Every structure is written in structure tokens, then in C-alpha cells.
Amino acid sequence: MRDFFKSTRFKILLAFLAFLIGIMIYGVTKGGYSLSGTSFVNTITKPFRSAANSISMKIEHSIDKISNATEYYNENQRLKQQIGELNKQLTDYEALQDEVEELRKLVTIKEEHEDYVLSVPCEVLSYVANDPFKSFTINKGSADEIEPNCPVITSEGLVGITVEVSEHVSTVRTILSPDLSIASVCSSSAADTGIIEGTILDAANGNTRLIHVDIDNQLEEGDLIVTNGNSGLFPKGYAIGTVKSVSLDSSGLSACAEIEPCIDITRLTYVSVITDFDGKKEAETDED
């Protein structure tokens, strides 16, 4: 018996009894009453019951995910489809806004140039690959009464001319190209005339060039260059760009000017095509 009181088992039992007595004293001092058997058991088992409830909830949640996996998957797919439809509606709405804005610009052009016959707004489909002069295709063609050699414009300025036309697609050569020559004049000085004809060096900076200018010209930086209209290929007085600098050409016999286009040729989304105008009719009549 004496060995039992000295054993480790007795010490553990004694410690456990001391722990229980401590809990009972705590309950009396804090609650003002003694712990009943039920209260005592509840107090002792409360941490274990909380842990069990937590484990039970986790197991229930896992079972729910497994048993309803198909339903959750279908719901997820339905939500993804709804998001896709909403994104498409948003894209369509933004495209409609762009088209309405282009129609508003067309009205502005018609108000300023009543003789112009304009196509509906043409969307830029893509730029021609590896073309330093930024030729591009549009989504309108002969079915929309567009022909080769029709001027292409925006409300801000001249873009270029149609060169290849199929039923529903046309290719546009821009004013950056050396293959397009446009008789031009300074809007503030009718004596200062020349030919807009691009170079590869100017095109690299998004600019074009006015050549064959009189050596005694009065051109200054910021002057607006517009179409001359003499050839009948382009309407008279349509904005092309502004003078950035003036210098002598390589021969030293005439001057030239670097021209910054009124529009950014590299960032076009919509353009309009002039299918007819008064000057064109007059030129055709003179040829006949």
C-alpha cells in the first residue's frame, strides 16, 4: 500500500483530483453556486463537444460538396455562360456607340460639304502586313458603291484612296505612301502649292512630305495643307496635315516640307469613302 502512494499512477490520480477540485472552486467563486453533476460534466466536456461539432460541420460540408458536385458544376457552367453573354452584350454596345459616333461625324462632314456622296462608316479590318506606309482594308466594297480611286477620309482629314475593291472589302493606300501623289496647297497662302508624296523615312514617323514647293515659299511651321482639287481625284480644300518643317530638296532647286497628317494613320478604326463630289463630275465632263 505504501508503494502505491509513492507510485506515478497515484501522483497522476492526485493531480487529476486537484484539477477537478479547482474547477469546482472556480465555479463556486465565479457563479455564486456549487456545480451540479450535470453542470460539472458539461463544463468538463465542453471543449471536446466544441471540437466534435467543428469536425462534424467540416465532414458535413465535404460530404455536401461531393454529393452535390454535379449540381455545383452545372451552376458554375450556367454562370460562366451568363458572364459570356453579358460580355458580348457589352462589346456590342461599345461597337454600337462607336458606329453612332461615326454617323455623327458623317453628319458633320455632310453639313460642311453638301456635294459629297459618302459611304456608310467603314470599319478598318486590318493593316496590310509589312507595309511601312500603313495600307489597310475596310469592310465595304463595290456592293456599297465604292470603286477604285475613291478618296478615303475621316472628319479630321484625308486618309488616302481606294486601290483594290471587291464586293465587300476594299484596300486603302494612305497619304504616307510614295505611290500616291496629291496636288496640295497651303490654306493660308494660295501661292504655296506642291505635291503630297510620302517617303519611307517620313512614314516611319507617321508623317508625309510636300514636294515641288517654290524655293521662295512662305510656308511656316503649323500651316495647314489642304487638297488643291485640280486633278478631280480629290475634292478641293480637304485637310491633309500641318507643316512641321521646311527645307530645300536634294537638288537645291525647290523646297519641300515635312507634313504631320491631321489624323493618326496608324490608329484608325472607322473611315468614310467619298463615292462622288462636284469636282469629280466636272473633271469627268472635261475629259469627255
C-alpha positions in Angstrom: 0.0 0.0 0.0 2.9 2.3 0.9 4.3 1.6 -2.6 1.0 2.7 -4.2 1.1 6.2 -2.6 4.6 6.6 -3.9 3.8 5.3 -7.4 3.4 7.5 -10.6 -0.2 6.3 -11.0 -1.1 7.8 -7.6 0.5 11.1 -8.4 -1.4 11.3 -11.7 -4.7 10.5 -9.9 -3.9 13.1 -7.2 -3.2 15.7 -9.8 -6.5 14.9 -11.6 -8.4 15.2 -8.4 -6.8 18.5 -7.6 -7.8 19.7 -11.1 -11.4 18.7 -10.6 -11.5 20.4 -7.1 -10.0 23.5 -8.7 -12.8 23.6 -11.3 -15.4 23.2 -8.6 -13.9 26.1 -6.5 -13.8 28.3 -9.6 -17.5 27.6 -10.3 -18.4 28.5 -6.7 -16.4 31.7 -6.6 -17.5 32.9 -10.1 -21.1 31.9 -10.3 -22.1 32.0 -6.6 -23.3 28.4 -6.6 -21.9 25.0 -6.5 -21.6 22.9 -9.6 -24.2 20.1 -10.0 -23.2 16.8 -11.5 -24.6 17.7 -14.9 -23.0 21.2 -14.9 -19.8 19.7 -13.9 -19.8 17.1 -16.7 -20.9 19.8 -19.2 -18.0 22.0 -18.1 -15.5 19.2 -18.4 -16.8 18.1 -21.8 -17.4 21.5 -23.3 -14.1 21.7 -25.2 -14.5 18.2 -26.5 -18.1 18.9 -27.7 -16.9 22.1 -29.5 -14.2 20.2 -31.2 -16.6 17.5 -32.2 -19.1 20.0 -33.6 -16.4 21.6 -35.7 -15.2 18.3 -37.1 -18.8 17.3 -37.8 -19.5 20.6 -39.7 -16.4 20.1 -41.8 -17.3 16.5 -42.6 -20.9 17.6 -43.5 -19.5 20.3 -45.7 -17.2 17.9 -47.5 -20.0 15.4 -48.0 -22.2 18.1 -49.4 -19.6 19.1 -51.9 -19.2 15.5 -53.0 -22.9 14.6 -53.2 -23.8 17.9 -55.0 -20.8 18.2 -57.2 -22.8 17.8 -60.4 -25.2 20.4 -59.4 -22.5 22.8 -58.4 -20.7 22.2 -61.7 -23.8 22.8 -63.7 -24.5 26.0 -61.8 -20.9 27.2 -62.4 -21.3 26.5 -66.1 -24.5 28.4 -66.2 -22.9 31.4 -64.5 -20.0 31.3 -66.9 -22.4 31.3 -69.9 -24.3 34.3 -68.4 -21.0 36.2 -67.9 -20.1 35.4 -71.6 -23.4 36.7 -72.8 -23.1 39.9 -70.7 -19.6 40.5 -72.1 -20.9 40.0 -75.6 -23.7 42.5 -75.0 -21.2 45.0 -73.6 -18.9 44.6 -76.7 -21.9 45.0 -79.0 -23.0 48.1 -77.0 -19.5 49.6 -77.3 -19.4 48.8 -81.1 -22.8 50.5 -81.4 -21.5 53.5 -79.6 -18.6 53.7 -82.0 -20.8 53.5 -85.0 -23.2 56.1 -83.7 -20.2 58.4 -83.1 -19.0 57.8 -86.7 -22.5 58.6 -88.0 -22.5 61.8 -86.1 -19.1 62.7 -87.7 -20.6 61.9 -91.1 -23.4 64.3 -90.5 -20.8 66.9 -89.7 -18.9 66.3 -92.9 -22.2 66.5 -94.9 -23.0 69.8 -93.3 -19.6 71.2 -94.3 -19.5 69.6 -97.8 -23.0 69.2 -99.1 -21.8 68.0 -102.5 -20.1 64.9 -101.1 -21.7 61.5 -101.6 -20.5 59.4 -98.7 -20.5 55.7 -97.9 -21.7 54.4 -94.6 -19.0 54.2 -91.9 -16.4 51.7 -93.0 -14.7 49.6 -90.3 -10.9 49.1 -90.6 -10.5 45.4 -90.7 -6.7 45.1 -90.6 -3.5 46.8 -91.7 -1.5 45.2 -94.6 1.3 43.2 -93.1 4.9 44.5 -93.5 3.7 47.7 -95.3 5.6 50.7 -93.9 3.0 53.0 -95.4 0.1 51.6 -93.4 -2.2 50.4 -96.1 -5.3 48.8 -94.7 -8.5 47.0 -95.6 -12.1 48.1 -94.9 -15.3 46.1 -94.7 -17.1 47.9 -97.6 -16.7 47.4 -101.4 -18.5 47.5 -104.7 -21.7 46.4 -103.1 -21.7 49.7 -101.3 -20.9 51.7 -104.5 -17.2 52.0 -103.7 -14.9 52.0 -106.7 -11.1 52.2 -107.1 -9.7 55.7 -106.7 -12.3 57.0 -104.3 -11.0 59.4 -101.6 -11.0 57.9 -98.1 -11.4 60.4 -95.2 -12.3 60.9 -91.6 -13.9 64.1 -90.2 -10.4 65.3 -89.3 -8.7 64.9 -92.6 -7.7 62.9 -95.7 -6.6 59.3 -95.2 -5.9 58.1 -98.7 -7.6 56.4 -101.6 -9.1 53.0 -102.5 -6.9 50.9 -104.8 -8.4 47.4 -104.8 -12.1 46.9 -104.5 -14.0 43.6 -104.2 -17.7 43.2 -103.4 -17.4 43.6 -99.7 -13.8 44.6 -99.0 -11.5 47.4 -100.2 -7.8 48.2 -99.8 -6.8 51.7 -99.0 -3.5 53.3 -99.9 -2.6 56.0 -97.4 -1.1 59.5 -97.8 2.1 58.1 -96.3 2.8 56.2 -99.5 5.1 57.4 -102.2 2.8 55.7 -104.7 0.1 58.3 -104.0 0.5 61.9 -105.3 -1.9 64.6 -104.2 -1.9 68.1 -105.6 -2.0 70.4 -102.5 -1.9 74.0 -101.4 -1.4 75.9 -98.2 -4.7 77.1 -96.8 -3.3 80.5 -95.8 -1.2 81.1 -98.9 -2.6 80.1 -102.2 0.7 80.7 -103.9 2.4 77.9 -102.0 1.5 74.7 -103.8 3.1 71.3 -104.1 2.6 67.6 -104.2 1.9 65.4 -101.2 4.1 62.3 -101.7 5.3 60.2 -98.8 8.8 58.7 -98.2 9.8 55.7 -96.2 11.7 57.9 -93.7 8.8 60.2 -93.1 6.3 57.3 -92.9 8.4 55.8 -90.1 7.5 58.8 -88.0 3.8 58.7 -89.2 4.4 61.8 -91.4 4.3 62.5 -95.2 6.0 65.1 -97.4 5.1 68.1 -99.5 7.5 68.3 -102.6 8.0 70.6 -105.6 7.4 73.7 -103.5 8.7 77.0 -104.8 12.0 77.9 -103.3 10.7 81.4 -102.3 7.7 79.9 -100.5 6.1 81.5 -97.4 5.4 78.2 -95.6 5.7 78.3 -91.8 5.5 75.6 -89.1 1.9 74.9 -88.3 0.4 76.0 -91.6 -2.5 73.8 -92.8 -2.0 71.9 -96.1 -5.2 71.0 -98.0 -6.1 69.3 -101.3 -5.9 71.5 -104.4 -8.6 69.7 -106.2 -7.2 70.4 -109.7 -7.0 66.7 -110.7 -10.6 65.9 -109.9 -9.3 62.8 -108.0 -9.8 64.6 -104.6 -12.3 67.2 -103.5 -10.9 70.7 -103.2 -9.9 72.1 -99.8 -9.9 69.0 -97.7 -7.4 69.0 -94.8 -4.3 66.8 -95.1 -1.9 67.9 -92.4 0.2 70.7 -90.9 3.8 71.8 -91.7 6.4 70.6 -89.3 9.5 71.8 -91.0 10.6 73.4 -94.4 13.9 72.7 -96.2 15.5 72.5 -99.6 15.2 69.3 -101.5 18.2 67.3 -102.5 18.6 69.1 -105.8 18.5 72.5 -104.2 16.2 73.8 -106.9 13.0 73.6 -104.9 11.8 73.3 -101.4 9.9 70.6 -99.5 8.1 70.3 -96.2 7.6 67.5 -93.7 3.8 67.2 -93.1 2.1 65.8 -90.0 -1.3 64.3 -91.0 -4.4 65.6 -89.3 -5.2 62.1 -88.2 -3.1 59.3 -86.8 -2.9 56.9 -89.8 -1.7 54.0 -87.5 -4.7 54.1 -85.2 -7.8 54.2 -87.4 -11.0 52.3 -86.5 -13.5 53.8 -88.9 -13.3 55.8 -92.1 -15.7 57.1 -94.8 -15.3 56.9 -98.6 -16.3 59.7 -100.9 -18.0 58.0 -103.8 -18.8 61.2 -105.6 -18.4 65.0 -105.3 -18.9 68.1 -107.6 -15.3 68.4 -108.6 -15.2 64.8 -109.7 -18.2 65.3 -112.0 -16.6 68.4 -113.6 -13.3 66.6 -114.2 -15.1 63.7 -115.8 -17.0 66.1 -118.0 -13.8 67.9 -119.1 -12.2 64.5 -120.0 -15.2 63.7 -122.2 
